[in-house]
Amino acid sequence: MITVSYHRQYFRVQIEGHAKSGEEGHDLVCAGCSTLAHTLAANVANWAEAKQADEPGVHMFKGCATISCRPRTRYKAVLQLVMDAICSGFKLLAQSYPEYIQYSRYG
């Protein structure tokens, strides 16, 4: 099972585990989760490059990821909106496939 924890007030998402909803390379739940994680990681990198966020943290390994940043004050609301939107994808996956992915939001 994949567990996704969104710590909203800290702009941090933690992902652990494997869905195992299909064969490796053919696991649609894993593919959806990976796509969302890579999308979020790319946004964090872009924000850091554009000087909209500091302390970008993107640590992705097979079956484990932590993605975070510290937005600059003037960009906080916009970055929060983007992060919320991407994390709503994790929530939708968890609602559709509760036996393979669990989503929790804090803060």
Secondary structure per residue as TSV (DSSP state, phi and psi in degrees):
chain	resnum	aa	ss	phi	psi
A	1	M	-	360.0	143.2
A	2	I	E	-93.8	135.3
A	3	T	E	-117.5	130.6
A	4	V	E	-119.7	124.9
A	5	S	E	-119.1	119.5
A	6	Y	E	-105.9	111.7
A	7	H	E	-98.2	87.1
A	8	R	G	-57.9	-46.8
A	9	Q	G	-67.5	-19.8
A	10	Y	G	-104.0	3.4
A	11	F	T	51.0	51.8
A	12	R	E	-137.0	135.8
A	13	V	E	-124.5	131.1
A	14	Q	E	-119.1	133.5
A	15	I	E	-128.9	131.0
A	16	E	E	-141.0	146.2
A	17	G	S	99.5	-176.1
A	18	H	-	-130.9	141.7
A	19	A	-	-70.2	-45.1
A	20	K	-	57.4	38.5
A	21	S	S	-91.4	-2.0
A	22	G	S	-168.1	177.7
A	23	E	S	-62.6	150.8
A	24	E	T	-56.9	130.8
A	25	G	T	90.7	-10.3
A	26	H	-	-132.1	22.5
A	27	D	-	-95.0	103.9
A	28	L	H	-67.7	-35.2
A	29	V	H	-65.7	-44.6
A	30	C	H	-62.2	-41.9
A	31	A	H	-61.8	-43.4
A	32	G	H	-63.5	-44.5
A	33	C	H	-64.3	-43.4
A	34	S	H	-62.3	-40.8
A	35	T	H	-61.8	-44.7
A	36	L	H	-63.9	-42.8
A	37	A	H	-62.8	-44.7
A	38	H	H	-67.8	-34.0
A	39	T	H	-63.9	-45.7
A	40	L	H	-64.0	-44.0
A	41	A	H	-60.7	-41.3
A	42	A	H	-64.8	-39.3
A	43	N	H	-64.4	-44.3
A	44	V	H	-60.0	-43.6
A	45	A	H	-63.0	-41.8
A	46	N	H	-64.9	-40.8
A	47	W	H	-62.4	-41.5
A	48	A	H	-65.4	-42.9
A	49	E	H	-63.5	-36.1
A	50	A	T	-84.8	4.4
A	51	K	T	62.7	29.7
A	52	Q	S	-92.8	-17.4
A	53	A	E	-145.5	150.9
A	54	D	E	-112.5	169.1
A	55	E	E	51.2	51.4
A	56	P	E	-66.5	135.4
A	57	G	E	-129.6	111.3
A	58	V	E	-128.7	106.6
A	59	H	E	-124.7	106.8
A	60	M	E	-125.6	124.9
A	61	F	E	-132.7	167.0
A	62	K	T	-61.2	115.6
A	63	G	T	83.4	8.5
A	64	C	E	-157.3	134.6
A	65	A	E	-152.0	142.1
A	66	T	E	-131.7	125.3
A	67	I	E	-129.8	125.2
A	68	S	E	-154.8	167.3
A	69	C	E	-164.0	171.2
A	70	R	E	-123.8	101.6
A	71	P	E	-68.0	145.9
A	72	R	-	-70.8	147.5
A	73	T	G	-49.9	-45.6
A	74	R	G	-70.0	-16.1
A	75	Y	G	-107.8	0.3
A	76	K	H	-56.0	-47.5
A	77	A	H	-64.2	-41.9
A	78	V	H	-68.4	-45.0
A	79	L	H	-65.0	-36.1
A	80	Q	H	-63.5	-41.2
A	81	L	H	-61.5	-44.5
A	82	V	H	-65.6	-44.6
A	83	M	H	-63.0	-42.1
A	84	D	H	-60.0	-42.3
A	85	A	H	-64.5	-45.0
A	86	I	H	-64.7	-41.7
A	87	C	H	-69.1	-23.1
A	88	S	H	-64.9	-26.0
A	89	G	H	-65.6	-41.8
A	90	F	H	-62.5	-40.4
A	91	K	H	-62.9	-43.8
A	92	L	H	-62.6	-41.4
A	93	L	H	-60.5	-43.5
A	94	A	H	-65.4	-35.8
A	95	Q	H	-71.1	-35.0
A	96	S	H	-81.4	-30.4
A	97	Y	-	-132.9	60.6
A	98	P	T	-63.3	-18.5
A	99	E	T	-80.3	-9.5
A	100	Y	T	-119.6	-20.5
A	101	I	E	-147.0	138.2
A	102	Q	E	-121.8	133.4
A	103	Y	E	-120.6	133.5
A	104	S	E	-132.4	139.4
A	105	R	E	-119.7	131.8
A	106	Y	E	-120.9	136.5
A	107	G	-	80.6	360.0
